[in-house]
Each structure stands twice: as structure tokens, then as C-alpha cells.
Amino acid sequence: MREIQFREALGEAMSEEMRRDEKVFLMGEEVAEYNGAYKVSQGMLDEFGPERVIDTPIAELGFAGIGVGAAMNGLRPIIEFMTFNFSLVAIDQVINGAAKMMSMSGGQFNVPCVFRGPTGNAGMLSSQHSQNFENWFANCPGLKVVVPSNPYDAKGLLKSSIRDNDPVIFMESELMYGDKGEVPEGEYLIPIGSAKVTKEGSDVTLVGFGKIMKVIDQAAEALAKDGISAEVIDLRSVRPIDYAAIVESVKKTNRLVIVEEAWPLAAISSEITYHVQKHAFDYLDAPIHRINSMDVPLPYAPTLIDAILPSVKRTVEAVKSVTYK
């Protein structure tokens, strides 16, 4: 099977859906003439023209609102935020517009719109460009929140998101756009809300999503050298969350460690912890352990970034704690 970059998988997903459905269009800052800030939309302007690949001013509130209105009128916009840090400027349109329109209109208007772009730490970009808002958006009914970890999932999940009749928050990572992975030539879809067990194990369950899966995979390899068998689950989406996959794994391994890049208070890991203790308490042989970023704005210095973010070392230590090694 061929290997392509994460950015290429996303570009293929959008192009294929735009060829399939003339109602799909892409809009955002530098998506057209510049081929995208991260080159995700490279070549799309040449193929689809300026009416379907639209450069916008630096005005997230404005073009997010246009996207919501377009979706209400039968189109299927893909709205690119250069980073989800900038989605805060448009959060009223996303939360009070897209997410609530179906309910507020009594089912008269649905909003088939995808808001996509990078999330979380992207290196030395400091506090205002390094935040994780997956749990913020997942808290709001009416939205679906997808966070892929590899090119294969990125393509299949983005195609499903574009076809979905509800608004979808599709969160990527600047640190993953160059990652390569196997992606088949033919069309395929991955259903939203279905987690994937990427590694079978018997001693502990490791759960994560997005680029933090790199940390989890490395930790699982390190643990295997110490004789600890970790089962790894990639959530792939955080609204809906595939609780059943986590509970079934915990029933087998009896231990759970959750790794998440977001701040600790009211995080996705908090929600999973509550659910597992409610539905699998009798199967737990140790307290659930979760690893988040430290509860501070992300600094600029690389040494402090390394100290604050979840790491392989912290993950291995957490697993050894719950397995009493």
C-alpha cells in the first residue's frame, strides 16, 4: 500500500468529496492562492476554481458565520481555521449558531458543516497558539468532535465528517501534517464515534487520541521491554466517545491510564474516568490514572514545554504505578 503524508490524506478527502458533491466547498485564510497555510489544500484552487476554494480575510467570526448560513441553505462548507486557537474569535457562530440551529429551529434547519484545523502544542509558539479545546467543543450538544492520529484515519474520518448532516469539529495538528502512513487508493469511510484498539494487551489499558498517540505508542513499546503488556485504544473522536470499547478493555486488563494533552480540569480524561468507575468499578484492580499537561499556559522555552506536556516517561511511570511494578 502507498504511503502519503497526513496533509495529503486530508487534501484527498476534501477533493474526493468535492468531486462527488458540488455542494461541498472550502473556505478559510490562505486556502486558495497560497495552497493552504500547511499545504493541505494544494492544487484545489486549480481544480475547483475560486467559487469553491475561497480565500477569506482574517475574520474568523465572519467566514464561520457565512459557513453556518451556507449550510442552512443546503451547501456543505468546510471551514478551515488556521489554528483552533483562532476559533475563539468565532466561537459564538460555532456554539450558538451551528451547534444549536437544529434544536432551535425545531428540526427545520440542519448544519452540515465541517470546522477543521490544527489543535494543541505545535512547538515554540507559546501560550496563545498552543491550546487544546477538544473538551470545550465536546462539551456542547449538537457538535461532533473528531481528532485523528494518522493519515489513514484522517482521510476516512474527514470524508465521513463532510457527509455528516451535523456540524463537525475536525481537529488536526501542525506537528502531524508531515507524518506518513499507509492510505489505500480506493474510497473508504470511517464511522464517527468508533474507537480502534491499535494494540492488544493484558496488563493495562492506555487510552488517548490525536497526536498524543505517538507518546502512548512509544510508552507501550517501552513497557513491553519491562514485561508489561499494554492494550492501546485510539478514541479517534471525543464526541461521541466510544465508551463501550474502553469498558470492554478494562474488563480484560483491570487497569486504565488515560493520556491527554489538554489541561486537567474538566478534561476528556475526567469524563472517561467517571464513566469507567461507574460502569466497570468492580473490574478495576487499581485507581485510574490520567496524564494531562500541567495546569499552566504553555510557555515558549522548549525545556519548559517538555516539562509540561505528557511524556513517555510520565506514561511509563503511571502504568508502573497502577500495575504495582
C-alpha positions in Angstrom: 0.0 0.0 0.0 1.2 3.5 -0.8 2.4 5.9 2.0 1.3 9.5 1.9 1.6 12.5 4.3 -1.2 13.4 6.8 -1.7 16.7 4.8 -2.1 14.8 1.6 -4.7 12.4 3.1 -6.7 15.4 4.2 -6.4 17.0 0.8 -7.5 13.8 -0.9 -10.5 13.6 1.3 -11.7 17.1 0.5 -11.0 16.8 -3.2 -12.8 13.5 -3.5 -15.8 14.8 -1.7 -15.9 18.0 -3.8 -15.8 15.9 -6.9 -18.6 13.7 -5.6 -20.9 16.6 -4.4 -20.9 20.0 -6.0 -22.4 21.4 -2.8 -19.1 21.0 -0.9 -16.7 23.9 -0.8 -13.7 25.0 1.2 -13.3 28.4 2.8 -10.6 30.0 5.0 -7.5 32.1 5.2 -4.9 31.3 2.5 -6.6 28.1 1.4 -6.7 29.1 -2.3 -3.9 31.2 -3.8 -1.3 30.1 -1.2 -2.4 26.4 -1.4 -3.2 26.4 2.4 -1.0 27.6 5.3 0.0 23.9 5.8 -0.4 22.9 2.1 -3.4 20.8 2.9 -5.4 22.4 0.0 -2.6 22.3 -2.5 -3.9 22.2 -6.1 -7.5 22.5 -5.1 -7.9 26.1 -6.5 -6.7 24.9 -9.9 -9.1 22.0 -10.0 -12.3 23.6 -8.4 -11.9 27.3 -9.0 -12.4 30.4 -6.8 -16.1 29.8 -6.3 -15.4 26.6 -4.4 -12.0 27.2 -2.9 -12.4 30.6 -1.3 -9.7 32.8 0.4 -11.1 34.9 3.2 -10.0 38.0 5.1 -8.5 37.4 8.6 -12.0 37.4 10.1 -13.0 34.0 11.7 -16.2 35.4 13.0 -17.3 36.5 9.6 -16.4 33.4 7.5 -17.6 31.0 10.2 -20.9 32.8 10.1 -21.0 32.6 6.3 -20.4 28.9 6.6 -23.2 28.3 9.0 -25.6 30.3 6.8 -24.5 28.4 3.7 -25.0 25.1 5.4 -28.5 26.1 6.5 -29.3 26.8 2.8 -28.2 23.4 1.6 -24.5 23.7 1.0 -21.7 21.7 2.7 -18.9 24.1 3.7 -15.5 23.1 5.0 -14.3 26.0 7.2 -10.6 26.0 7.8 -9.2 27.7 10.9 -5.5 28.3 10.6 -5.4 27.1 14.2 -8.2 26.3 16.6 -6.8 29.0 18.9 -8.3 31.4 16.4 -11.7 29.7 16.6 -12.2 31.6 19.8 -13.0 34.6 17.7 -15.8 32.6 16.0 -17.0 30.6 19.0 -20.3 32.3 19.1 -21.0 31.2 15.5 -19.9 27.7 16.2 -21.7 27.2 19.6 -24.7 29.5 19.4 -25.1 29.1 15.6 -24.0 25.7 14.2 -24.5 23.6 17.3 -27.9 24.8 18.3 -29.6 25.5 15.0 -31.2 22.1 14.5 -32.8 22.3 18.0 -33.7 26.0 17.9 -35.4 25.6 14.5 -37.4 22.5 15.6 -35.6 20.4 13.1 -36.2 22.7 10.2 -32.5 23.5 9.6 -29.5 21.2 9.9 -26.0 22.5 9.6 -23.8 20.1 7.6 -20.6 22.0 8.1 -17.0 20.9 9.0 -14.8 23.2 11.0 -11.2 21.9 10.7 -7.7 23.0 11.5 -4.8 22.2 13.9 -5.1 22.0 17.7 -2.7 21.9 20.6 1.0 22.4 21.0 2.9 23.0 17.8 6.4 23.7 19.2 7.7 27.0 20.3 4.5 29.1 19.6 3.8 30.0 23.2 0.6 30.3 25.1 -1.9 31.8 22.7 -1.2 29.3 19.8 -0.8 26.1 21.8 -4.1 25.3 23.4 -6.3 22.2 23.3 -10.0 22.9 23.0 -11.3 19.4 22.2 -13.0 19.2 25.6 -14.5 22.7 25.2 -16.2 21.8 21.9 -17.1 18.2 23.1 -19.0 19.8 26.0 -21.6 21.3 23.6 -24.5 19.2 22.4 -25.1 19.5 18.7 -21.4 19.1 17.7 -19.4 16.1 16.8 -15.6 16.3 17.6 -13.1 14.2 15.6 -9.4 14.0 16.4 -7.5 11.7 14.1 -4.0 10.4 14.9 -2.7 9.1 11.5 -3.2 9.7 7.7 -5.4 6.6 7.2 -7.9 7.7 9.9 -7.6 11.4 8.9 -8.9 10.6 5.4 -11.6 8.2 6.3 -12.9 10.4 9.1 -12.8 13.6 7.2 -14.9 12.1 4.4 -17.4 10.9 6.9 -17.4 14.3 8.6 -18.1 16.1 5.3 -21.0 13.8 4.6 -22.4 14.1 8.1 -25.6 16.2 8.4 -24.5 17.7 11.7 -21.7 20.2 12.4 -18.3 18.5 13.0 -15.2 19.9 14.7 -12.3 18.2 13.0 -9.1 18.8 14.9 -5.6 18.1 13.4 -2.1 19.0 14.5 0.6 21.2 12.9 3.2 18.6 14.2 1.5 15.8 12.2 1.0 17.3 8.7 4.3 15.8 7.5 3.7 12.3 9.1 3.5 9.5 6.6 1.2 6.5 6.8 -0.4 3.8 4.6 -3.6 5.0 2.8 -5.4 2.9 0.2 -6.1 4.2 -3.2 -9.8 3.3 -3.2 -12.6 5.1 -1.3 -13.3 4.2 2.3 -15.1 5.8 5.2 -14.5 5.5 9.0 -17.6 6.0 11.1 -17.5 8.8 13.7 -17.6 7.5 17.2 -15.8 4.2 16.7 -12.6 3.8 18.7 -9.8 1.5 17.5 -7.8 -1.0 19.5 -4.4 -0.4 17.9 -2.5 -2.9 20.1 -3.8 -5.9 22.1 -2.6 -6.3 25.7 -3.5 -7.9 29.0 -2.0 -5.8 31.9 -3.2 -2.2 31.4 -5.4 -0.2 29.0 -3.9 3.0 27.6 -6.3 5.5 26.1 -5.7 8.6 24.0 -6.5 10.5 20.8 -4.8 12.7 18.2 -1.0 13.2 18.2 -0.7 12.1 21.8 -1.0 8.6 20.4 2.7 8.9 19.5 3.5 9.2 23.2 1.3 6.3 24.0 2.7 4.0 21.3 6.3 4.7 22.5 5.3 4.1 26.1 3.7 0.8 25.2 6.9 -0.3 23.4 9.0 0.7 26.5 6.6 -1.2 28.8 6.8 -4.3 26.7 10.6 -4.4 27.3 9.8 -4.5 31.0 7.3 -7.3 30.6 4.2 -5.2 30.9 1.5 -5.8 28.2 -0.4 -2.6 27.4 -3.6 -2.6 25.3 -3.8 0.7 23.3 -7.0 2.4 22.3 -7.2 5.4 19.9 -10.5 7.1 20.5 -10.5 8.9 17.1 -13.4 11.0 18.3 -14.3 12.7 21.6 -17.9 13.4 20.9 -19.2 10.8 20.6 -16.8 8.8 22.8 -16.8 5.0 22.3 -17.2 4.2 26.0 -18.0 0.6 25.2 -14.6 -0.1 23.7 -12.9 1.3 26.8 -15.1 -0.6 29.3 -14.6 -3.9 27.5 -10.8 -3.4 27.5 -10.8 -2.5 31.2 -12.8 -5.6 32.0 -9.9 -7.5 30.4 -6.9 -5.6 31.7 -8.3 -4.3 35.1 -6.3 -1.1 34.9 -6.6 2.2 33.0 -4.3 5.1 32.2 -5.5 7.9 30.0 -3.1 10.3 28.3 -4.4 13.7 27.0 -2.7 16.9 26.1 -5.3 19.2 27.5 -5.3 20.9 30.9 -6.6 18.6 33.7 -9.7 20.4 34.9 -12.9 19.1 33.2 -10.8 17.2 30.5 -11.9 14.3 28.3 -9.8 12.1 30.6 -12.0 13.3 33.6 -15.2 12.2 31.7 -13.7 8.8 30.8 -12.6 8.3 34.4 -16.1 9.0 35.7 -17.7 6.7 33.2 -15.3 3.8 33.8 -15.6 3.9 37.6 -19.4 3.9 37.2 -19.7 1.1 34.7 -16.6 -1.0 35.4 -15.7 -0.3 39.0 -15.7 -4.0 40.0 -13.2 -4.8 37.3 -10.6 -2.2 38.5 -7.6 -3.6 40.4 -6.1 -0.1 40.8 -7.2 3.5 40.7 -7.5 5.1 37.3 -4.5 7.3 36.4 -4.7 10.2 33.9 -1.9 12.3 32.5 -2.5 15.8 31.3 -0.5 18.8 30.5 0.4 20.8 33.6 -2.2 23.4 34.7 -0.4 26.4 33.2 -0.4 28.3 29.9 2.2 26.6 27.6 5.5 28.5 27.7 7.8 29.3 24.9 11.1 27.7 26.1 11.5 24.2 24.7 12.8 22.8 28.0 9.6 24.0 29.8 7.4 22.7 27.0 8.9 19.2 27.5 8.4 19.5 31.3 4.7 20.5 31.0 3.4 18.1 28.3 2.5 14.5 28.7 5.6 12.3 28.0 6.7 8.7 27.5 8.4 8.9 30.9 5.3 10.1 32.8 3.2 7.5 31.0 5.5 4.6 31.8 5.7 5.7 35.5 1.9 5.9 35.6 1.5 2.4 34.2 4.1 1.0 36.7 2.2 2.7 39.5 -1.2 1.1 38.6 0.4 -2.3 37.9 2.4 -2.1 41.2 5.7 -2.7 39.4 
